[in-house]
Amino acid sequence: MPRSRMVFWIFFAPVIMWLLLLIVLPLCDLLTMSFRGENDYGDMVWTLQNYINFFDEPVYWLTFVRTCLYAIVTTFIVFLISMPVSFYIAKLARSRVQGALMIMLLLPFWVSELVRIYGWMILLRESGVLNFFMLKIGLIDKPIEMLYNDATMIMGLVYTSMLFMVVPLVSVIESLDDSLIEAAHDLGAGQWTIWRTIIIPHCKPGITSGSIVVFMLVLGNYLTPNLMGGKNSLWFTEQIYNQFIASFNWNQGSAFGFLLLILSSLIIWAGLKLTRQKLGEVAS
């Protein structure tokens, strides 16, 4: 075996083992369990009932639809916020400041998501910091409960996922030729026209790749909807958790997990078709 190939396998083997042992084999086991269930006599048999239950019970598929809609809304809000932030970092900020701005964006992700969510809860709860200052300056007469609603949940999801939109956008905006924007200015184009005809089309791969990552992260998030959304904010990952942990029904939970993977992949495929892009082009 050539030395270069041997070195390649020495470094690549741990990656293959990690993917095989921690991702591929557990997923295959869960896929097998999703097609298993008890018959009338209590024996384990092969069945599609775990998947049929998803469509038979309205609470399951309605929760999934609700989760998808909120994930799409969150992804769109993240894009609206990230686009000007990314443009400022890539084109307007000084080179010495760019690194500091990126570190500021990365800084919250150096701590656990649980710690970040509890930080928001301390800030927004009735006895929290925000209510304290509003009472002190006389803006309100009594504390306001700002937690445990859909708006707060979406705000938390935007906060926890914005970095994954900013990074690909900064990357593609840096490759944009400044002379194109200058030429458009010289020809009398307005700011909105420049954004619509030059900047956004150039950023399309970054927008799509960032949207896919943000959408999948939001769709599969458990902590933020559960802690900030409260009991009324149903999220599909909570249904999966309940099947695995509360009901100890691993077969049903496995089926829900694979349905989440399949249906979310179909949504992403439909989005790529609508934007006329290919996954290979976006990933590159």
C-alpha positions in Angstrom: 0.0 0.0 0.0 1.4 3.4 -0.9 2.4 5.6 2.0 0.0 8.4 1.1 -2.9 6.0 1.0 -1.9 4.5 4.3 -1.7 8.0 5.9 -5.1 8.8 4.5 -6.7 5.7 6.0 -5.0 6.3 9.4 -6.6 9.8 9.6 -9.9 8.8 7.9 -10.5 5.6 9.9 -11.6 7.4 13.1 -14.1 9.4 11.1 -15.5 6.3 9.5 -15.7 4.5 12.9 -17.4 7.6 14.5 -20.0 7.8 11.7 -20.6 4.0 11.7 -20.8 3.5 15.5 -22.6 6.7 16.6 -24.8 7.5 13.6 -25.3 4.7 11.1 -25.8 1.8 13.4 -28.0 3.6 15.9 -30.2 4.9 13.0 -30.5 1.4 11.5 -31.5 0.1 14.9 -34.1 2.8 15.3 -35.4 2.2 11.8 -35.8 -1.5 12.6 -37.7 -0.7 15.9 -40.0 1.7 14.0 -41.4 -1.3 12.1 -41.9 -3.4 15.2 -44.9 -3.5 17.5 -47.0 -5.8 19.7 -49.9 -7.8 18.3 -53.1 -8.7 20.2 -51.2 -11.5 22.0 -48.3 -9.3 23.2 -45.8 -10.7 20.8 -43.4 -8.4 18.8 -44.2 -8.5 15.1 -43.4 -6.5 12.0 -46.0 -3.7 11.4 -46.7 -0.3 9.9 -49.0 0.6 12.8 -46.4 3.0 14.3 -46.5 5.1 11.1 -50.2 4.8 10.7 -50.8 6.2 14.2 -49.1 9.4 13.1 -51.9 10.0 10.5 -54.7 8.5 12.5 -54.2 10.8 15.5 -54.8 14.5 14.6 -52.7 15.8 17.5 -49.6 14.2 16.0 -49.7 15.5 12.4 -51.2 18.8 13.4 -48.3 19.3 15.8 -45.9 18.5 13.0 -47.6 21.0 10.7 -47.5 23.6 13.4 -43.8 22.9 14.1 -43.0 23.2 10.3 -44.8 26.5 9.9 -43.1 28.0 12.9 -39.7 26.7 11.7 -40.3 28.4 8.3 -41.3 31.6 10.0 -38.3 31.5 12.3 -36.0 30.8 9.3 -37.4 33.8 7.4 -36.9 36.1 10.5 -33.4 34.8 10.9 -32.7 35.7 7.2 -34.1 39.2 7.6 -31.9 39.9 10.6 -28.8 38.1 9.3 -28.7 39.7 5.9 -27.9 43.3 6.9 -25.6 42.0 9.8 -23.6 39.8 7.4 -23.3 42.6 4.8 -22.0 45.0 7.4 -19.5 42.5 8.7 -18.3 41.6 5.2 -18.3 44.9 3.4 -18.7 47.9 5.7 -16.8 47.0 8.9 -13.0 47.6 9.0 -10.8 44.5 8.7 -9.7 44.9 12.4 -13.3 45.0 13.5 -14.6 42.1 11.5 -12.8 39.5 13.7 -14.2 41.2 16.8 -17.7 41.1 15.4 -17.5 37.5 14.5 -16.2 36.6 18.0 -19.2 38.5 19.4 -21.5 36.4 17.4 -19.7 33.2 18.4 -19.4 34.1 22.1 -22.9 33.0 23.2 -22.3 29.6 21.6 -19.4 29.0 23.9 -21.9 28.1 26.6 -24.6 25.5 26.7 -27.9 26.1 25.0 -29.6 25.4 28.3 -27.6 28.2 30.0 -28.5 30.6 27.2 -32.2 29.7 27.5 -32.3 30.1 31.2 -30.6 33.5 30.7 -33.6 34.6 28.6 -36.0 33.2 31.2 -34.3 35.2 34.0 -34.5 38.3 31.8 -38.2 38.0 30.8 -39.9 36.3 33.7 -42.3 38.3 35.9 -39.7 38.9 38.6 -37.0 39.3 36.0 -34.6 42.1 35.0 -36.7 43.6 32.3 -39.9 43.8 34.5 -37.8 45.3 37.3 -36.5 48.2 35.2 -39.9 48.9 33.6 -41.5 49.1 37.1 -38.7 51.3 38.3 -39.1 53.9 35.5 -42.9 53.7 35.6 -43.6 52.1 32.2 -45.8 49.5 33.8 -47.9 49.2 37.0 -47.4 45.5 37.6 -45.1 42.8 36.2 -45.9 41.4 32.8 -45.5 37.7 32.0 -43.4 37.7 28.8 -42.6 34.0 28.8 -44.5 31.0 27.7 -46.0 32.2 24.5 -45.3 31.7 20.8 -43.6 35.1 20.2 -41.1 34.5 23.0 -40.4 31.0 21.7 -39.7 32.3 18.2 -37.4 35.0 19.7 -35.5 32.3 21.5 -35.3 30.1 18.4 -34.0 33.1 16.3 -31.4 33.8 18.9 -30.1 30.2 19.1 -29.9 29.8 15.3 -28.8 33.1 13.8 -25.1 32.3 13.7 -25.8 29.4 11.3 -27.2 31.9 8.8 -24.6 34.7 9.3 -21.6 32.5 8.7 -22.5 31.3 5.1 -23.8 34.7 4.2 -20.6 36.4 5.3 -18.7 33.9 3.2 -20.7 34.6 0.0 -20.9 38.4 0.5 -17.1 38.6 0.8 -16.8 37.1 -2.7 -19.1 39.9 -4.2 -17.2 42.3 -6.4 -17.5 45.8 -5.0 -17.3 47.3 -8.5 -20.7 45.9 -9.3 -22.3 47.9 -6.5 -20.4 51.0 -7.4 -21.4 50.7 -11.0 -25.1 50.3 -10.0 -24.8 53.5 -7.9 -23.2 55.4 -10.8 -26.0 54.3 -13.0 -28.6 55.7 -10.6 -29.9 52.5 -9.0 -31.5 52.8 -5.6 -30.5 50.8 -2.6 -33.5 48.4 -2.9 -32.7 47.8 -6.5 -29.1 47.0 -5.8 -30.1 44.6 -3.0 -32.8 43.0 -5.3 -30.8 42.7 -8.5 -27.2 42.3 -7.3 -26.6 41.4 -3.7 -29.5 38.9 -3.0 -29.0 36.9 -6.3 -25.3 36.7 -5.6 -26.0 35.4 -2.0 -28.5 32.8 -3.2 -26.2 29.8 -2.4 -25.5 31.2 1.1 -29.1 32.0 1.7 -30.2 28.5 0.8 -27.5 26.6 2.7 -28.1 28.8 5.8 -31.8 28.4 5.5 -31.5 24.6 5.3 -29.3 24.5 8.5 -31.5 26.9 10.4 -34.7 25.1 9.4 -33.4 21.7 10.4 -32.0 23.0 13.7 -35.3 24.8 14.6 -37.4 21.8 13.5 -35.4 19.5 15.7 -35.0 21.9 18.7 -36.4 20.6 22.0 -35.1 22.9 24.8 -36.2 26.3 23.5 -39.9 25.4 22.7 -40.2 23.4 25.9 -38.7 26.0 28.2 -39.8 29.3 26.6 -42.9 28.2 24.8 -44.7 26.6 27.8 -47.5 24.0 27.8 -49.4 25.6 24.9 -46.5 25.7 22.5 -46.7 22.2 21.1 -43.5 21.0 19.3 -43.1 17.7 17.5 -39.8 16.9 19.2 -41.8 17.0 22.5 -44.0 14.3 21.0 -40.9 12.2 20.2 -39.6 12.8 23.8 -42.9 11.7 25.3 -42.9 8.5 23.4 -39.3 7.6 24.3 -39.2 8.8 27.9 -42.7 9.3 29.3 -44.4 6.4 27.6 -41.3 4.3 27.1 -42.7 3.4 23.7 -39.4 3.2 21.7 -41.1 1.7 18.6 -43.5 4.7 18.3 -40.8 7.2 19.1 -38.5 5.7 16.4 -41.3 6.0 13.9 -41.9 9.6 14.8 -38.2 10.4 14.6 -37.9 8.9 11.0 -41.1 10.7 10.0 -39.5 14.0 11.1 -36.4 13.2 9.1 -38.4 12.1 6.0 -41.0 14.9 6.0 -38.4 17.7 6.7 -36.2 16.3 3.9 -39.2 16.6 1.6 -39.8 20.2 2.6 -36.2 21.0 1.9 -36.4 19.3 -1.5 -39.5 21.3 -2.3 -37.7 24.5 -1.3 -34.8 23.7 -3.6 -37.1 23.0 -6.4 -38.9 26.3 -5.9 -35.6 28.2 -5.8 -34.3 26.1 -8.8 -31.1 25.1 -7.0 -29.4 21.8 -6.5 -28.2 20.5 -3.2 -24.7 19.9 -4.6 -24.4 23.5 -5.7 -25.6 24.8 -2.3 -23.2 22.5 -0.3 -20.2 23.6 -2.4 
